[in-house]
Amino acid sequence: MGTKDTTQKRLEDYEDIFADISNVLLYDGEDVIKENELETVTAKDTYTVEQQIHEVERDVAKRWRHHSLHISLIGLENQTDPDYKMPLRVICYDGASYRAQLNAEESKKTYPVITLVLYMGTEKRWTAPKQLTDCFKYDERLGKFISNYKINVVELAWLSDEQIMKFKTEFRNFVELLRDTRLGRKPQYSPIQLKHVHELLQLMRVMSGNDEYEQLLNQTTNNLKQNKLKGDELTMKKIVSLGFDEARAEARAEAKAEEKFATVKRMLKRGKSSLADIAEDTDLPLDTIKKIQAEMQAV
């Protein structure tokens, strides 16, 4: 169903999801950044070193336009393992963005660049450097001459319940999954209406390694086609509940079929009933009775 990197980007690249993440992490949940104020920009930036062109690529990047001004470019960098060189990576991303502003014709309209590193690990906290000076050893006497650069690492699985509740989109369901995985408990899904159910379930499947999310996706697709599920009913609670109901129904059907097969075998062993009578008594096709008889004789 796709790699972790690809599935993360697919969900976060939607303006409503990007705005929701940014509002919670930058504005404590206040609805400041509007999705219609976000502009998709290329995630790739280039820079030149010794006449060689190099390229850096962010995971997701948007420009926030407010009152027709460029306010900021917010880049999301996804990490599932602590990266010792993350400060170096971020300073390259941000530096390339500032270099683009420097080279732009309208160079007076500069704006800050904000990068958020979304750490999605659940087994251990972020242990890698969060500032440039932690990436290397140096003579302490030179410390005051070294320009430090701090990065913004958000440990999603360690956000408080109060913080998680501030997410207004289905990204809350994903953060809840990370939190509950960390705590080793069954996922506690919020009743958030889903707009991007396909991308959410793909991401949950890839990040958790649980194939049940793929089954839920297939069941949800079928239920929508068959009008068993309406668009305004699309919540994780609802589709999980329906999924469990269908799984139980399938289990009951399988148990009933196994019971019928056992009855057929008992009747065949007794040899007192014709194949037609057995088919009538068990409500199974005559061909099925003959197949079971052939399998028994072959043993």
C-alpha positions in Angstrom: 0.0 0.0 0.0 3.0 2.3 -0.2 6.0 3.3 1.8 5.8 5.3 5.1 7.3 8.4 3.4 4.8 8.4 0.6 1.7 7.8 2.7 2.7 10.5 5.2 3.1 13.0 2.4 -0.2 12.2 0.8 -2.3 13.0 3.9 -0.3 16.0 5.0 -0.3 17.6 1.6 -4.1 18.3 1.8 -4.6 22.0 2.7 -7.1 21.2 5.5 -4.7 18.7 7.1 -1.7 21.0 6.7 -3.6 24.0 8.2 -4.9 21.8 11.1 -1.3 20.6 11.9 0.1 24.1 11.7 -2.7 25.7 13.8 -2.3 23.1 16.6 1.5 23.2 16.7 2.0 26.9 16.0 -1.1 28.5 17.4 -2.2 26.1 20.2 -5.3 25.0 18.2 -6.5 28.5 17.3 -8.0 28.7 13.8 -5.5 31.2 12.5 -4.2 29.6 9.3 -7.0 29.0 6.8 -6.8 26.2 4.2 -7.8 28.6 1.4 -4.8 30.8 2.3 -2.3 28.0 1.7 -0.5 27.7 -1.6 1.3 24.6 -2.6 4.9 25.3 -3.5 7.6 23.0 -4.9 9.2 20.9 -2.2 12.5 21.1 -4.0 15.0 23.8 -3.6 18.4 24.1 -5.2 21.7 25.7 -4.2 25.1 26.0 -5.8 28.4 24.9 -4.2 31.7 25.2 -6.2 29.7 25.7 -9.4 27.8 22.5 -8.8 24.0 22.6 -8.5 22.6 20.6 -5.6 19.0 19.9 -4.8 17.2 19.5 -1.5 13.6 18.2 -1.2 11.2 18.8 1.7 8.5 16.3 2.6 5.7 18.8 2.4 5.9 22.6 2.0 3.2 25.3 1.7 3.3 29.1 1.5 0.8 30.9 3.7 -0.7 33.9 2.0 -2.4 36.4 4.3 -3.8 39.7 3.2 -2.0 39.1 -0.1 1.4 38.9 1.6 3.7 36.0 1.9 3.9 35.4 5.6 5.7 32.1 6.0 6.7 28.9 4.4 6.0 26.0 6.7 7.8 22.7 5.9 6.9 19.4 7.5 9.7 16.8 7.8 8.6 13.3 8.8 10.8 11.1 10.9 10.1 7.7 12.3 13.7 7.3 13.8 15.8 10.0 15.4 18.2 11.5 12.8 21.5 12.8 14.2 22.0 15.1 11.3 18.5 16.6 11.2 19.7 20.1 12.2 22.1 20.0 9.2 19.2 18.9 6.9 16.8 21.6 8.2 19.4 24.4 7.8 19.9 23.3 4.2 16.2 23.3 3.5 15.6 26.6 5.2 18.8 28.1 3.7 17.7 27.1 0.2 14.3 28.8 0.8 15.9 32.0 1.9 18.3 31.9 -1.0 15.3 31.7 -3.3 13.9 34.8 -1.7 17.2 36.5 -2.1 17.3 35.7 -5.8 13.6 36.7 -6.4 12.9 39.8 -8.4 10.6 41.1 -5.6 13.3 40.7 -3.0 11.8 43.2 -0.7 8.9 40.8 0.0 10.8 38.4 2.2 9.2 36.2 4.8 10.2 33.8 7.6 10.6 30.1 7.0 9.3 27.6 9.6 10.1 23.9 9.5 8.4 21.5 11.8 9.9 18.0 12.2 7.1 15.6 12.9 8.6 12.7 14.8 6.3 9.6 14.5 8.3 7.1 16.5 6.5 5.3 19.3 9.2 3.2 21.0 11.5 5.9 22.1 11.6 9.6 22.3 13.7 11.9 20.1 17.3 11.4 21.2 19.1 13.1 18.3 20.4 16.8 18.4 17.8 19.6 18.3 20.3 22.3 17.5 23.3 22.6 15.2 26.0 22.9 17.9 25.1 19.5 19.2 26.0 17.9 15.9 29.8 18.3 16.4 32.6 18.8 18.9 34.4 22.0 18.9 36.8 24.2 21.0 34.5 25.8 23.6 36.5 29.1 23.1 35.0 29.2 19.6 31.4 28.8 20.9 30.5 32.5 20.9 31.5 32.7 17.2 29.4 29.7 16.0 26.0 30.6 14.8 23.6 28.1 16.4 20.5 26.8 14.6 17.6 25.2 16.5 15.0 22.9 15.0 11.4 22.3 16.0 10.9 18.7 16.8 7.4 17.6 17.6 7.1 14.1 19.2 3.5 13.3 18.1 3.1 10.1 20.2 4.0 12.1 23.4 1.5 15.0 22.8 -0.9 15.4 25.8 -4.5 14.3 25.4 -5.4 18.0 25.6 -3.2 18.9 22.7 -4.4 16.0 20.6 -8.0 17.0 21.1 -7.2 20.4 19.4 -6.8 18.7 16.0 -10.0 19.2 14.1 -9.3 16.9 11.1 -8.7 13.1 10.9 -5.0 13.8 11.6 -6.2 13.5 15.2 -7.0 9.8 14.6 -3.5 9.2 13.3 -1.9 11.0 16.3 -4.2 9.0 18.6 -3.0 5.8 17.0 0.7 6.8 17.6 -0.1 7.7 21.3 -2.1 4.4 21.9 0.7 2.4 20.2 3.2 3.9 22.6 1.0 3.1 25.5 0.4 -0.4 24.3 -3.4 -0.1 24.3 -6.3 -0.5 21.9 -6.7 2.6 19.7 -9.2 5.1 21.1 -10.7 6.8 18.1 -12.3 10.3 18.2 -15.6 10.9 16.3 -13.9 13.1 13.7 -15.6 13.1 10.3 -13.2 11.8 7.7 -12.6 13.6 4.4 -9.5 11.6 3.3 -10.4 8.1 4.5 -8.3 6.4 1.9 -5.1 8.3 2.8 -5.7 8.0 6.5 -6.2 4.2 6.5 -3.2 3.7 4.2 -1.0 5.7 6.6 -2.4 3.8 9.6 -1.7 0.5 7.9 1.9 1.4 7.0 2.8 3.0 10.3 1.2 0.3 12.5 2.0 -2.7 10.3 -1.6 -3.8 11.0 -3.2 -5.4 7.9 -6.7 -4.8 9.6 -6.5 -1.2 8.3 -6.3 -2.5 4.7 -9.3 -4.7 5.4 -11.2 -1.7 6.8 -10.3 0.3 3.7 -11.7 -2.4 1.4 -14.8 -2.8 3.6 -15.4 1.0 3.7 -15.1 1.3 -0.1 -17.6 -1.5 -0.6 -20.0 -0.1 2.1 -20.0 3.3 0.4 -20.7 1.7 -3.0 -23.6 -0.3 -1.5 -24.9 2.8 0.5 -24.4 0.9 3.8 -22.3 3.9 4.8 -23.0 7.6 4.0 -20.4 10.3 3.7 -21.5 12.1 6.8 -21.1 8.8 8.8 -17.5 8.4 7.9 -15.7 8.3 11.2 -13.1 5.9 12.5 -15.6 4.7 15.2 -18.2 4.0 12.6 -16.1 2.2 10.1 -14.3 0.1 12.8 -17.7 -0.8 14.2 -19.0 -1.9 10.8 -15.8 -3.7 10.1 -16.1 -5.7 13.3 -19.8 -6.5 12.6 -18.9 -7.8 9.1 -16.0 -9.8 10.5 -18.3 -11.4 13.1 -20.9 -12.1 10.4 -18.2 -13.8 8.2 -17.0 -15.8 11.2 -20.6 -17.0 11.9 -21.1 -17.9 8.3 -17.8 -19.9 8.3 -18.8 -21.7 11.5 -22.2 -22.5 10.1 -20.6 -23.9 6.9 -18.2 -26.0 9.0 -21.1 -27.4 11.0 -22.9 -28.4 7.8 -19.8 -30.1 6.4 -19.4 -32.0 9.7 -23.1 -33.1 9.5 -22.5 -34.3 5.9 -19.5 -36.4 6.9 -21.4 -38.0 9.8 -24.4 -38.9 7.5 -22.0 -40.3 4.8 -20.2 -42.5 7.4 -23.6 -43.9 8.5 -24.5 -44.7 4.9 -28.2 -44.7 5.7 -29.1 -41.7 3.5 -28.8 -41.0 -0.2 -26.7 -38.2 -1.5 -29.9 -36.4 -2.6 -31.4 -36.7 0.9 -28.2 -35.4 2.5 -28.2 -32.4 0.2 -31.9 -31.7 1.1 -31.3 -32.1 4.8 -28.2 -29.8 4.9 -29.4 -27.4 2.3 -26.1 -27.9 0.4 -25.7 -28.4 -3.4 -25.5 -32.0 -4.5 -22.1 -31.3 -6.1 -20.8 -30.2 -2.8 -22.0 -33.5 -1.2 -20.3 -35.5 -3.9 -17.0 -33.5 -3.5 -17.0 -34.2 0.3 -17.7 -37.9 -0.4 -14.8 -38.0 -2.8 -12.4 -36.3 -0.4 -13.4 -38.9 2.4 -12.8 -41.8 0.0 -9.4 -40.5 -1.0 -8.2 -40.5 2.6 
